[in-house]
Every structure is written in structure tokens, then in C-alpha cells.
Amino acid sequence: QVQLVESGGGLVQPGGSLRLSCAASRYTLSLYVMSWYRQAPGKERELVATISLDGTSTNYADSVKGRFTISRDNAKNIIFLQMNALKPEDTAVYYCKMWRPGYDAWGQGTQVTVSS
């Protein structure tokens, strides 16, 4: 069974930074388009960022453009989300997702709380 494990969440003050990681066991992440999603209390899960197989193409939600950076290290089988200039509205559970035609899988999520 695929396991995607997110880490790096926590409590941070507004304006601060966090780096989330997503690692996989048993699967080679370089074969999958990878994404980060987030879900705030009472809201639907939303797409935050996506990165192509080789990492040369990325896309971001308008709300995080210029502040968040998605990256991947295929040699280490890990995905990152660097989050800078965090705002209280970034508070959510963050999930990574792996996708290829006909298959997808999610991690269990990591909580990010932005508060003073």
C-alpha cells in the first residue's frame, strides 16, 4: 500500500516560514505528478501547487503565488512546499497527492497554524 507521509507543519507567527515535506515508501515519486492541497476548517479542500514529473513546470493557486514554492528531489523521492510570508488565512491541514492517469493517492496531512 502506498504511503505518503507529510511532515514539517506546526505553529508559526504571521510573516514566518515553514517547509513541508512529503515522502513516499514503496513507490517512485518521479513517475507521478505531485501536488499540495490544503483544507481549512469548514472549507473545501483546495489545490495549492502542482509540479511536473521532472520539476520543470509548476503551477500555484493565486492566493499563494510569490510566497510558496513547490519543488521535488526525485533522487531522494521527496517533495517540498516552501511557505514564506505566511498569513493567518494559510491555516489549514496540508496534504500531498500523487497522480498519474488512472491512479492517485493522498497523504494523511500535516497541520499548519499561522497565529500570533
All heavy atoms as an XYZ file, in Angstrom:
897
protein
N       0.835     -1.176      0.000
C       0.000      0.000      0.000
C       0.885      1.245      0.000
O       1.874      1.312      0.718
C      -0.900      0.010      1.231
C      -1.888      1.166      1.255
C      -2.846      1.073      2.421
O      -2.834      0.106      3.168
N      -3.683      2.074      2.571
N       0.495      2.223     -0.822
C       1.278      3.454     -0.892
C       1.148      4.213      0.405
O       0.068      4.324      0.972
C       0.782      4.349     -2.051
C       1.505      5.681     -2.041
C       0.972      3.639     -3.374
N       2.266      4.714      0.859
C       2.237      5.627      1.992
C       2.917      6.920      1.593
O       4.090      6.929      1.241
C       2.958      5.021      3.196
C       2.110      4.106      4.042
C       2.735      3.842      5.385
O       3.932      3.616      5.467
N       1.947      3.859      6.435
N       2.141      7.995      1.649
C       2.701      9.328      1.504
C       2.684      9.950      2.892
O       1.635      9.999      3.537
C       1.858     10.187      0.556
C       1.920      9.854     -0.927
C       0.944     10.728     -1.710
C       3.325     10.011     -1.467
N       3.819     10.412      3.344
C       3.923     10.938      4.700
C       4.375     12.384      4.639
O       5.491     12.678      4.189
C       4.897     10.109      5.547
C       4.986     10.690      6.956
C       4.459      8.654      5.584
N       3.498     13.277      5.103
C       3.828     14.694      5.178
C       4.448     15.011      6.534
O       4.109     14.393      7.549
C       2.581     15.578      4.990
C       1.856     15.389      3.671
C       0.682     14.454      3.795
O       0.701     13.596      4.691
O      -0.264     14.581      2.978
N       5.312     16.006      6.539
C       5.915     16.475      7.781
C       6.276     17.949      7.627
O       6.272     18.481      6.508
C       7.146     15.655      8.146
O       8.133     15.771      7.137
N       6.595     18.589      8.740
C       7.050     19.975      8.709
C       6.024     21.005      9.132
O       6.341     22.194      9.212
N       4.802     20.567      9.401
C       3.794     21.509      9.851
C       4.053     21.979     11.277
O       4.948     21.470     11.963
N       3.262     22.951     11.699
C       3.410     23.452     13.053
C       2.764     24.808     13.213
O       1.990     25.260     12.359
N       3.092     25.456     14.312
C       2.579     26.787     14.627
C       3.645     27.822     14.269
O       4.811     27.687     14.671
C       2.240     26.875     16.110
C       1.833     28.234     16.663
C       0.536     28.713     16.013
C       1.688     28.182     18.184
N       3.242     28.848     13.543
C       4.178     29.887     13.131
C       3.466     31.228     13.189
O       2.242     31.310     13.002
C       4.721     29.607     11.711
C       3.602     29.622     10.680
C       5.841     30.554     11.340
N       4.213     32.270     13.472
C       3.632     33.613     13.520
C       3.417     34.160     12.116
O       4.125     33.758     11.170
C       4.549     34.552     14.306
C       4.643     34.230     15.782
C       5.441     35.272     16.541
O       6.197     36.051     15.967
N       5.265     35.297     17.858
N       2.484     35.063     11.955
C       2.303     35.710     10.647
C       3.619     36.305     10.156
O       4.369     36.912     10.937
C       1.268     36.798     10.933
C       0.484     36.252     12.082
C       1.470     35.513     12.930
N       3.872     36.103      8.855
C       5.131     36.552      8.273
C       6.237     35.525      8.329
O       7.289     35.705      7.694
N       6.021     34.460      9.069
C       7.031     33.423      9.206
C       7.051     32.454      8.045
O       6.301     32.600      7.066
N       7.912     31.429      8.181
C       8.100     30.441      7.119
C       8.052     29.028      7.680
O       8.384     28.800      8.855
C       9.456     30.650      6.436
O       9.537     31.916      5.815
N       7.631     28.123      6.824
C       7.687     26.694      7.112
C       8.031     25.963      5.824
O       7.704     26.444      4.723
C       6.338     26.170      7.626
C       5.925     26.454      9.057
C       4.494     25.960      9.293
C       6.868     25.806     10.055
N       8.658     24.805      5.951
C       8.880     23.948      4.789
C       8.252     22.591      5.060
O       8.650     21.901      6.010
C      10.357     23.786      4.460
C      10.559     23.043      3.131
C      11.998     22.950      2.705
N      12.722     21.893      3.400
C      13.825     21.319      2.928
N      14.332     21.714      1.765
N      14.435     20.382      3.630
N       7.293     22.238      4.234
C       6.651     20.939      4.331
C       7.371     19.943      3.437
O       7.884     20.306      2.374
C       5.185     21.026      3.912
C       4.320     22.062      4.629
C       2.871     21.951      4.145
C       4.402     21.911      6.123
N       7.383     18.693      3.878
C       7.968     17.615      3.102
C       6.937     16.515      2.912
O       6.068     16.307      3.760
C       9.193     17.039      3.820
O      10.180     18.021      4.025
N       7.069     15.811      1.804
C       6.195     14.674      1.513
C       7.081     13.557      0.970
O       7.686     13.718     -0.096
C       5.130     15.059      0.505
S       4.106     13.678     -0.074
N       7.151     12.472      1.695
C       7.991     11.353      1.297
C       7.116     10.134      1.034
O       6.036      9.987      1.619
C       9.004     11.055      2.382
N       7.593      9.266      0.167
C       6.831      8.073     -0.179
C       7.637      6.817      0.098
O       8.858      6.811     -0.071
C       6.435      8.090     -1.645
N       6.920      5.800      0.533
C       7.542      4.497      0.674
C       6.988      3.587     -0.418
O       5.842      3.694     -0.799
C       7.234      3.895      2.047
O       5.850      3.741      2.220
N       7.784      2.749     -0.955
C       7.399      1.703     -1.892
C       7.086      2.183     -3.305
O       6.884      1.369     -4.191
C       6.199      0.903     -1.354
C       6.447      0.246     -0.015
C       5.265     -0.573      0.419
N       4.995     -1.640     -0.535
C       3.960     -2.471     -0.463
N       3.097     -2.342      0.523
N       3.769     -3.412     -1.358
N       6.964      3.495     -3.528
C       6.683      3.995     -4.854
C       7.725      5.032     -5.264
O       8.271      5.730     -4.404
C       5.282      4.622     -4.933
C       4.194      3.603     -5.175
C       3.828      2.716     -4.175
C       3.555      3.509     -6.401
C       2.844      1.770     -4.385
C       2.565      2.565     -6.621
C       2.220      1.693     -5.609
O       1.250      0.756     -5.832
N       7.969      5.140     -6.553
C       8.921      6.096     -7.094
C       8.176      7.357     -7.500
O       7.435      7.367     -8.482
C       9.647      5.495     -8.308
O      10.303      4.293     -7.911
C      10.668      6.481     -8.856
N       8.357      8.419     -6.747
C       7.585      9.640     -6.977
C       7.879     10.292     -8.318
O       7.060     11.070     -8.809
C       7.826     10.639     -5.847
C       7.280     10.249     -4.475
C       7.474     11.384     -3.489
C       5.814      9.841     -4.554
N       9.015     10.003     -8.919
C       9.341     10.618    -10.207
C       8.386     10.174    -11.318
O       8.370     10.791    -12.381
C      10.778     10.290    -10.602
O      10.941      8.893    -10.744
N       7.583      9.167    -11.069
C       6.615      8.692    -12.052
C       5.265      9.393    -11.923
O       4.353      9.117    -12.709
C       6.400      7.186    -11.888
C       7.646      6.308    -12.062
C       7.285      4.847    -11.813
C       8.246      6.495    -13.444
N       5.147     10.314    -10.967
C       3.869     10.930    -10.655
C       3.951     12.440    -10.674
O       4.943     13.030    -10.202
C       3.391     10.490     -9.274
C       3.146      9.002     -9.169
C       4.194      8.134     -8.880
C       1.886      8.466     -9.371
C       3.986      6.770     -8.805
C       1.661      7.104     -9.284
C       2.720      6.268     -9.008
O       2.513      4.922     -8.926
N       2.887     13.072    -11.181
C       2.683     14.492    -10.947
C       2.329     14.642     -9.470
O       1.514     13.890     -8.941
C       1.552     15.042    -11.832
C       1.219     16.481    -11.463
C       1.926     14.935    -13.297
N       2.951     15.586     -8.816
C       2.743     15.766     -7.382
C       2.097     17.123     -7.103
O       2.408     18.127     -7.760
C       4.063     15.671     -6.632
C       4.761     14.336     -6.759
S       3.796     12.950     -6.106
C       3.655     13.392     -4.371
N       1.229     17.133     -6.108
C       0.528     18.358     -5.749
C       0.435     18.494     -4.243
O       0.489     17.505     -3.516
C      -0.896     18.350     -6.329
O      -0.898     18.292     -7.731
N       0.277     19.719     -3.814
C      -0.083     20.027     -2.436
C      -1.493     20.627     -2.441
O      -1.794     21.496     -3.274
C       0.884     21.021     -1.807
C       2.211     20.445     -1.455
C       3.352     20.480     -2.206
C       2.538     19.753     -0.253
N       4.375     19.842     -1.546
C       3.906     19.386     -0.331
C       1.834     19.390      0.896
C       4.562     18.692      0.681
C       2.480     18.709      1.902
C       3.835     18.363      1.782
N      -2.313     20.162     -1.528
C      -3.641     20.705     -1.295
C      -3.713     21.148      0.159
O      -2.875     20.781      0.988
C      -4.713     19.627     -1.516
C      -5.005     19.281     -2.954
C      -4.100     18.553     -3.723
C      -6.198     19.665     -3.556
C      -4.376     18.227     -5.049
C      -6.495     19.329     -4.874
C      -5.579     18.609     -5.600
O      -5.863     18.287     -6.912
N      -4.754     21.922      0.458
C      -4.990     22.278      1.855
C      -6.490     22.351      2.118
O      -7.281     22.597      1.206
C      -4.326     23.595      2.225
C      -4.901     24.823      1.541
C      -4.065     26.054      1.888
N      -4.592     27.262      1.252
C      -3.984     28.453      1.299
N      -2.822     28.585      1.933
N      -4.528     29.501      0.711
N      -6.839     22.132      3.372
C      -8.243     22.213      3.776
C      -8.334     22.900      5.113
O      -7.803     22.412      6.120
C      -8.868     20.826      3.851
C     -10.363     20.853      4.085
C     -11.016     19.515      3.821
O     -10.367     18.467      3.808
N     -12.321     19.531      3.589
N      -9.004     24.044      5.100
C      -9.239     24.802      6.324
C     -10.558     24.349      6.944
O     -11.431     23.825      6.240
C      -9.275     26.288      6.015
N     -10.721     24.558      8.251
C     -11.969     24.148      8.902
C     -13.196     24.750      8.232
O     -13.237     25.960      7.978
C     -11.800     24.676     10.325
C     -10.329     24.742     10.533
C      -9.752     25.123      9.195
N     -14.168     23.907      7.917
C     -15.399     24.382      7.317
C     -15.311     24.722      5.848
O     -16.290     25.210      5.267
N     -14.158     24.465      5.233
C     -13.979     24.788      3.818
C     -13.629     23.540      3.025
O     -13.191     22.533      3.578
C     -12.879     25.847      3.641
C     -13.217     27.192      4.254
C     -12.186     28.232      3.890
C     -12.557     29.599      4.426
N     -11.559     30.639      4.058
N     -13.798     23.647      1.708
C     -13.446     22.532      0.848
C     -11.924     22.455      0.664
O     -11.219     23.453      0.803
C     -14.119     22.701     -0.527
C     -15.638     22.588     -0.480
C     -16.266     22.607     -1.865
O     -15.543     22.815     -2.856
O     -17.488     22.406     -1.947
N     -11.467     21.261      0.337
C     -10.048     21.093      0.045
C      -9.729     21.837     -1.251
O     -10.485     21.745     -2.228
C      -9.716     19.617     -0.104
C      -8.240     19.308     -0.132
C      -7.991     17.812     -0.036
N      -8.449     17.250      1.225
C      -8.176     16.004      1.602
N      -7.450     15.204      0.830
N      -8.638     15.552      2.756
N      -8.608     22.575     -1.255
C      -8.246     23.350     -2.428
C      -6.815     23.041     -2.856
O      -5.941     22.746     -2.034
C      -8.369     24.855     -2.149
C      -7.460     25.392     -1.077
C      -7.497     26.908     -0.966
O      -8.092     27.570     -1.837
O      -6.895     27.436     -0.009
N      -6.606     23.153     -4.173
C      -5.284     22.929     -4.734
C      -4.386     24.124     -4.434
O      -4.773     25.274     -4.662
C      -5.401     22.719     -6.241
C      -4.109     22.534     -7.019
C      -3.366     21.282     -6.572
C      -4.406     22.463     -8.515
N      -3.203     23.846     -3.935
C      -2.244     24.893     -3.613
C      -1.172     24.998     -4.698
O      -0.871     26.091     -5.184
C      -1.576     24.622     -2.256
C      -0.470     25.642     -1.978
C      -2.614     24.624     -1.140
N      -0.566     23.864     -5.058
C       0.538     23.886     -6.023
C       0.704     22.504     -6.651
O       0.393     21.496     -6.022
C       1.837     24.310     -5.351
N       1.201     22.505     -7.883
C       1.456     21.275     -8.627
C       2.812     21.357     -9.284
O       3.231     22.437     -9.716
C       0.369     21.045     -9.697
O      -0.903     20.921     -9.055
C       0.640     19.795    -10.507
N       3.488     20.207     -9.382
C       4.791     20.161    -10.036
C       4.828     18.971    -10.994
O       4.315     17.898    -10.689
C       5.926     20.088     -8.995
C       7.298     20.251     -9.658
C       5.849     18.819     -8.150
C       8.413     20.550     -8.661
N       5.452     19.199    -12.145
C       5.523     18.173    -13.177
C       6.485     17.052    -12.788
O       7.197     17.139    -11.787
C       5.965     18.804    -14.496
O       7.248     19.402    -14.358
N       6.526     16.018    -13.605
C       7.343     14.837    -13.304
C       8.812     15.179    -13.079
O       9.442     14.659    -12.151
C       7.228     13.820    -14.437
C       5.858     13.203    -14.700
C       5.935     12.246    -15.873
C       5.323     12.499    -13.477
N       9.326     16.067    -13.943
C      10.756     16.387    -13.843
C      11.028     17.679    -13.089
O      12.170     18.109    -12.975
C      11.388     16.462    -15.236
C      10.757     17.533    -16.105
O       9.861     18.270    -15.624
O      11.157     17.652    -17.277
N       9.965     18.307    -12.604
C      10.132     19.508    -11.803
C      10.303     20.791    -12.589
O      10.493     21.857    -11.993
N      10.202     20.725    -13.910
C      10.443     21.928    -14.705
C       9.217     22.818    -14.838
O       9.334     23.980    -15.243
C      10.932     21.552    -16.113
O       9.942     20.742    -16.747
C      12.263     20.822    -16.043
N       8.042     22.294    -14.501
C       6.815     23.068    -14.613
C       6.070     23.053    -13.288
O       5.887     21.997    -12.677
C       5.930     22.483    -15.718
O       4.713     23.196    -15.813
N       5.652     24.239    -12.853
C       4.901     24.361    -11.605
C       3.695     25.271    -11.808
O       3.708     26.144    -12.688
C       5.770     24.932    -10.478
O       6.298     26.204    -10.886
C       6.915     23.998    -10.132
N       2.684     25.079    -10.999
C       1.504     25.936    -11.004
C       1.080     26.186     -9.574
O       1.225     25.310     -8.712
C       0.364     25.284    -11.788
C       0.611     25.306    -13.276
O       0.500     26.341    -13.923
N       0.962     24.167    -13.841
N       0.524     27.370     -9.347
C       0.142     27.769     -8.000
C      -1.246     28.398     -7.970
O      -1.665     29.046     -8.935
C       1.139     28.789     -7.445
C       2.542     28.267     -7.316
C       3.455     28.426     -8.361
C       2.955     27.611     -6.162
C       4.746     27.933     -8.250
C       4.247     27.124     -6.042
C       5.131     27.284     -7.093
O       6.412     26.798     -6.979
N      -1.912     28.241     -6.845
C      -3.133     28.991     -6.608
C      -2.776     30.471     -6.497
O      -1.696     30.828     -6.005
C      -3.797     28.516     -5.326
N      -3.674     31.325     -6.956
C      -3.409     32.767     -6.913
C      -3.093     33.239     -5.494
O      -2.283     34.153     -5.300
C      -4.610     33.536     -7.461
C      -4.751     33.410     -8.969
O      -3.767     32.993     -9.627
O      -5.837     33.713     -9.491
N      -3.720     32.614     -4.519
C      -3.574     33.059     -3.131
C      -2.176     32.810     -2.564
O      -1.822     33.408     -1.540
C      -4.612     32.358     -2.253
O      -4.463     30.953     -2.327
N      -1.380     31.966     -3.219
C      -0.052     31.654     -2.679
C       1.081     32.042     -3.628
O       2.254     31.909     -3.272
C       0.068     30.164     -2.300
C      -1.059     29.751     -1.364
C       0.124     29.270     -3.535
N       0.746     32.513     -4.816
C       1.787     32.879     -5.789
C       2.734     33.918     -5.207
O       2.304     34.895     -4.597
C       1.148     33.428     -7.065
C       0.638     32.360     -8.007
C       0.031     32.975     -9.258
C      -0.510     31.908    -10.181
N      -1.181     32.483    -11.377
N       4.024     33.688     -5.407
C       5.029     34.605     -4.907
C       5.434     34.354     -3.466
O       6.415     34.936     -2.993
N       4.686     33.493     -2.769
C       5.004     33.196     -1.364
C       5.395     31.731     -1.163
O       6.223     31.424     -0.317
C       3.809     33.511     -0.469
C       3.363     34.957     -0.511
C       2.298     35.255      0.545
N       1.071     34.477      0.326
C       0.558     33.643      1.230
N       1.147     33.465      2.400
N      -0.568     32.985      0.958
N       4.773     30.826     -1.914
C       5.019     29.391     -1.778
C       5.802     28.886     -2.980
O       5.623     29.371     -4.103
C       3.702     28.613     -1.712
C       2.908     28.802     -0.447
C       3.204     29.794      0.476
C       1.831     27.962     -0.189
C       2.457     29.958      1.629
C       1.072     28.107      0.961
C       1.382     29.115      1.862
N       6.640     27.884     -2.733
C       7.399     27.243     -3.802
C       7.337     25.735     -3.639
O       7.709     25.212     -2.581
C       8.859     27.701     -3.792
O       8.927     29.124     -3.915
C       9.630     27.066     -4.954
N       6.876     25.062     -4.680
C       6.874     23.598     -4.685
C       8.120     23.113     -5.414
O       8.533     23.705     -6.423
C       5.589     23.040     -5.342
C       5.507     21.521     -5.181
C       5.483     23.460     -6.801
C       4.157     20.931     -5.626
N       8.724     22.064     -4.897
C       9.908     21.502     -5.532
C       9.945     20.001     -5.270
O       9.198     19.488     -4.440
C      11.180     22.177     -5.014
O      11.326     21.983     -3.623
N      10.822     19.328     -5.997
C      10.948     17.886     -5.802
C      12.397     17.477     -5.944
O      13.158     18.086     -6.718
C      10.053     17.128     -6.783
C      10.414     17.251     -8.242
C       9.278     16.724     -9.152
N       8.932     15.352     -8.823
C       7.769     14.787     -9.153
N       6.839     15.469     -9.829
N       7.523     13.526     -8.829
N      12.753     16.443     -5.209
C      14.065     15.836     -5.320
C      13.812     14.369     -5.657
O      13.602     13.542     -4.763
C      14.840     15.982     -4.013
C      16.267     15.485     -4.107
O      16.551     14.652     -4.998
O      17.096     15.897     -3.300
N      13.812     14.075     -6.939
C      13.463     12.712     -7.355
C      14.504     11.693     -6.902
O      14.173     10.524     -6.680
C      13.276     12.655     -8.870
C      11.971     13.298     -9.316
O      11.023     13.439     -8.537
N      11.905     13.695    -10.574
N      15.727     12.121     -6.749
C      16.758     11.184     -6.287
C      16.486     10.726     -4.854
O      16.800      9.591     -4.483
C      18.123     11.843     -6.377
N      15.884     11.623     -4.061
C      15.579     11.300     -2.664
C      14.116     10.921     -2.465
O      13.704     10.640     -1.337
C      15.945     12.476     -1.763
C      17.436     12.784     -1.746
C      17.763     13.918     -0.793
C      19.260     14.179     -0.764
N      19.618     15.296      0.154
N      13.341     10.953     -3.578
C      11.937     10.539     -3.511
C      11.128     11.387     -2.534
O      10.380     10.874     -1.698
C      11.841      9.063     -3.114
C      10.711      8.342     -3.831
O      10.392      8.646     -4.973
N      10.095      7.396     -3.149
N      11.268     12.710     -2.663
C      10.633     13.607     -1.711
C      10.181     14.883     -2.416
O      10.796     15.309     -3.396
C      11.593     13.914     -0.538
C      10.868     14.580      0.615
C      12.776     14.747     -1.025
C      11.686     14.598      1.898
N       9.094     15.444     -1.916
C       8.511     16.672     -2.439
C       8.513     17.706     -1.314
O       8.326     17.350     -0.148
C       7.052     16.442     -2.895
C       6.952     15.238     -3.806
C       6.477     17.678     -3.566
C       7.718     15.367     -5.088
N       8.693     18.974     -1.692
C       8.713     20.031     -0.686
C       7.681     21.110     -1.027
O       7.320     21.305     -2.191
C      10.093     20.690     -0.626
C      11.200     19.744     -0.276
C      12.046     19.259     -1.270
C      11.399     19.342      1.034
C      13.068     18.393     -0.957
C      12.417     18.473      1.357
C      13.270     17.992      0.359
N       7.261     21.824      0.000
C       6.497     23.056     -0.170
C       7.103     24.083      0.775
O       6.934     23.987      1.990
C       5.009     22.864      0.126
C       4.144     24.093     -0.149
C       4.081     24.384     -1.650
C       2.730     23.913      0.411
N       7.844     25.016      0.198
C       8.410     26.111      0.985
C       7.359     27.210      1.082
O       6.891     27.708      0.048
C       9.683     26.644      0.325
C      10.303     27.820      1.047
C      10.853     27.459      2.412
O      11.486     26.409      2.580
N      10.604     28.300      3.399
N       7.016     27.584      2.292
C       5.969     28.578      2.519
C       6.571     29.768      3.251
O       7.042     29.628      4.381
C       4.826     27.972      3.337
C       4.262     26.704      2.719
S       2.792     26.102      3.585
C       3.494     25.687      5.167
N       6.557     30.914      2.604
C       7.084     32.145      3.181
C       5.971     33.172      3.344
O       4.904     33.039      2.736
C       8.178     32.716      2.274
C       9.366     31.782      2.122
O       9.705     31.025      3.041
N      10.000     31.828      0.963
N       6.246     34.184      4.133
C       5.278     35.265      4.347
C       3.902     34.715      4.691
O       2.886     35.127      4.119
C       5.218     36.171      3.120
N       3.876     33.784      5.618
C       2.625     33.108      5.959
C       1.610     34.067      6.569
O       1.963     34.995      7.313
C       2.901     31.947      6.897
C       3.474     30.707      6.187
C       4.160     29.781      7.180
C       2.375     29.960      5.445
N       0.344     33.809      6.258
C      -0.760     34.618      6.734
C      -1.712     33.744      7.549
O      -1.757     32.522      7.346
C      -1.525     35.207      5.545
C      -0.675     36.001      4.572
C      -1.506     36.422      3.367
C      -0.670     37.199      2.373
N      -1.470     37.612      1.174
N      -2.500     34.341      8.426
C      -3.472     33.539      9.185
C      -4.400     32.723      8.275
O      -4.784     31.601      8.639
C      -4.243     34.597      9.975
C      -3.245     35.690     10.181
C      -2.451     35.734      8.915
N      -4.720     33.245      7.116
C      -5.603     32.520      6.204
C      -4.934     31.313      5.547
O      -5.588     30.539      4.840
C      -6.172     33.443      5.125
C      -5.145     34.260      4.393
C      -4.993     35.674      4.978
O      -4.949     35.811      6.212
O      -4.898     36.623      4.161
N      -3.639     31.127      5.776
C      -2.964     29.921      5.301
C      -3.152     28.754      6.270
O      -2.744     27.620      5.973
C      -1.464     30.166      5.127
C      -1.154     31.170      4.038
O      -1.801     31.109      2.969
O      -0.276     32.019      4.246
N      -3.757     29.016      7.412
C      -4.011     27.956      8.390
C      -4.899     26.876      7.795
O      -5.991     27.162      7.290
C      -4.664     28.543      9.652
O      -3.744     29.440     10.276
C      -5.055     27.448     10.624
N      -4.417     25.633      7.842
C      -5.145     24.522      7.233
C      -4.363     23.233      7.479
O      -3.215     23.265      7.924
C      -5.305     24.732      5.731
N      -5.002     22.127      7.155
C      -4.282     20.866      7.046
C      -3.787     20.761      5.610
O      -4.568     20.931      4.670
C      -5.166     19.660      7.401
C      -4.393     18.358      7.217
C      -5.671     19.777      8.840
N      -2.509     20.493      5.440
C      -1.892     20.415      4.120
C      -1.648     18.940      3.768
O      -1.100     18.179      4.572
C      -0.576     21.193      4.100
C      -0.794     22.685      4.041
C      -1.292     23.387      5.141
C      -0.522     23.399      2.870
C      -1.513     24.750      5.078
C      -0.732     24.774      2.804
C      -1.232     25.431      3.904
O      -1.446     26.798      3.839
N      -2.066     18.591      2.538
C      -1.962     17.224      2.060
C      -1.124     17.175      0.784
O      -1.239     18.058     -0.070
C      -3.344     16.668      1.706
C      -4.332     16.628      2.842
C      -5.143     17.731      3.113
C      -4.476     15.486      3.620
C      -6.070     17.690      4.141
C      -5.405     15.442      4.649
C      -6.193     16.547      4.907
O      -7.112     16.503      5.921
N      -0.335     16.139      0.627
C       0.284     15.919     -0.676
C      -0.471     14.818     -1.400
O      -1.104     13.952     -0.785
C       1.771     15.607     -0.580
S       2.198     14.055      0.193
N      -0.423     14.900     -2.718
C      -1.142     13.955     -3.568
C      -0.243     13.555     -4.723
O       0.430     14.384     -5.317
C      -2.411     14.610     -4.106
C      -3.186     13.752     -5.081
C      -4.360     14.518     -5.670
C      -5.058     13.758     -6.764
N      -6.165     14.522     -7.372
N      -0.261     12.265     -5.036
C       0.448     11.756     -6.195
C      -0.579     11.368     -7.245
O      -1.641     10.847     -6.939
C       1.317     10.556     -5.816
C       0.557      9.393     -5.215
S       1.641      8.143     -4.455
C       2.593      7.595     -5.857
N      -0.269     11.617     -8.523
C      -1.233     11.352     -9.595
C      -0.533     10.920    -10.855
O       0.506     11.469    -11.250
C      -2.038     12.608     -9.901
C      -3.008     12.412    -11.040
C      -4.300     11.969    -10.971
C      -2.746     12.622    -12.431
N      -4.845     11.901    -12.228
C      -3.927     12.285    -13.149
C      -1.633     13.059    -13.147
C      -4.014     12.381    -14.530
C      -1.724     13.156    -14.532
C      -2.914     12.813    -15.199
N      -1.140      9.933    -11.518
C      -0.846      9.620    -12.903
C      -2.132      9.045    -13.472
O      -3.031      8.668    -12.711
C       0.323      8.666    -13.061
C       0.092      7.260    -12.555
C       1.326      6.428    -12.796
N       1.115      5.024    -12.443
C       2.065      4.107    -12.518
N       3.279      4.436    -12.935
N       1.812      2.865    -12.197
N      -2.296      8.997    -14.778
C      -3.582      8.547    -15.329
C      -4.039      7.222    -14.730
O      -3.313      6.234    -14.752
C      -3.276      8.424    -16.824
C      -2.227      9.445    -17.063
C      -1.358      9.417    -15.829
N      -5.220      7.255    -14.144
C      -5.808      6.045    -13.593
C      -5.447      5.751    -12.159
O      -5.906      4.747    -11.589
N      -4.657      6.618    -11.546
C      -4.249      6.335    -10.167
C      -3.928      7.623     -9.434
O      -3.270      8.526     -9.981
C      -3.019      5.434    -10.139
C      -2.611      5.055     -8.733
C      -3.229      4.007     -8.066
C      -1.619      5.773     -8.060
C      -2.883      3.679     -6.771
C      -1.265      5.450     -6.764
C      -1.892      4.403     -6.125
O      -1.557      4.083     -4.839
N      -4.378      7.708     -8.190
C      -3.918      8.770     -7.311
C      -3.949      8.291     -5.862
O      -4.604      7.296     -5.532
C      -4.738     10.058     -7.482
C      -6.206      9.895     -7.126
O      -6.517      9.163     -6.166
O      -7.052     10.502     -7.801
N      -3.206      8.986     -5.023
C      -3.151      8.639     -3.603
C      -2.809      9.888     -2.801
O      -2.134     10.788     -3.310
C      -2.126      7.538     -3.350
N      -3.268      9.901     -1.547
C      -3.107     11.064     -0.669
C      -2.311     10.685      0.573
O      -2.364      9.551      1.030
C      -4.476     11.564     -0.209
C      -5.341     12.100     -1.291
C      -6.143     11.369     -2.121
C      -5.532     13.465     -1.644
N      -6.812     12.206     -2.977
C      -6.463     13.500     -2.699
C      -5.023     14.679     -1.171
C      -6.885     14.695     -3.297
C      -5.444     15.865     -1.755
C      -6.354     15.866     -2.809
N      -1.658     11.686      1.128
C      -1.066     11.542      2.436
C      -2.094     11.811      3.518
O      -3.250     12.144      3.241
N      -1.653     11.715      4.770
C      -2.578     11.868      5.899
C      -2.730     13.322      6.344
O      -3.633     13.638      7.116
C      -2.097     11.023      7.093
C      -1.032     11.669      7.973
C       0.319     11.824      7.306
O       0.586     11.230      6.269
N       1.196     12.617      7.913
N      -1.867     14.189      5.854
C      -1.962     15.610      6.145
C      -1.086     16.048      7.305
O      -0.740     15.259      8.187
N      -0.728     17.325      7.272
C       0.030     17.939      8.357
C      -0.575     19.312      8.643
O      -0.891     20.062      7.723
C       1.528     18.043      8.023
O       2.245     18.534      9.160
C       1.804     18.947      6.832
N      -0.754     19.610      9.915
C      -1.434     20.850     10.316
C      -0.463     22.024     10.267
O       0.649     21.949     10.805
C      -1.989     20.715     11.734
C      -2.627     21.976     12.281
C      -3.938     22.321     11.593
O      -4.789     21.470     11.391
N      -4.110     23.606     11.237
N      -0.905     23.107      9.639
C      -0.186     24.373      9.648
C      -1.097     25.410     10.288
O      -2.228     25.614      9.833
C       0.202     24.809      8.230
C       0.768     26.233      8.235
C       1.218     23.838      7.632
N      -0.600     26.055     11.332
C      -1.361     27.094     12.024
C      -0.538     28.368     12.036
O       0.597     28.377     12.518
C      -1.701     26.671     13.449
O      -2.442     25.447     13.417
C      -2.533     27.739     14.151
N      -1.127     29.431     11.505
C      -0.461     30.732     11.462
C      -1.209     31.658     12.412
O      -2.349     32.051     12.152
C      -0.447     31.308     10.039
C       0.363     32.616     10.011
C       0.131     30.296      9.057
N      -0.546     31.993     13.499
C      -1.212     32.784     14.531
C      -0.179     33.460     15.411
O       0.907     32.920     15.646
C      -2.109     31.889     15.381
O      -2.675     32.617     16.454
N      -0.540     34.648     15.895
C       0.332     35.339     16.829
C      -0.048     35.014     18.273
O       0.578     35.505     19.215
C       0.282     36.847     16.592
O      -1.053     37.318     16.656
